[in-house]
């Protein structure tokens, strides 16, 4: 079993990854609109 600290770290990394993915999608959409 993973410890609570490990779970918290995993959740934090997943959230930050989702933020990065969202930002990249927004940038790609902006570029498509400009093109």
Secondary structure, 3 states (H helix, E strand, C coil): CCCHHHHHHHHHHHHHHHHHHHHHHHHHHHHHHHC
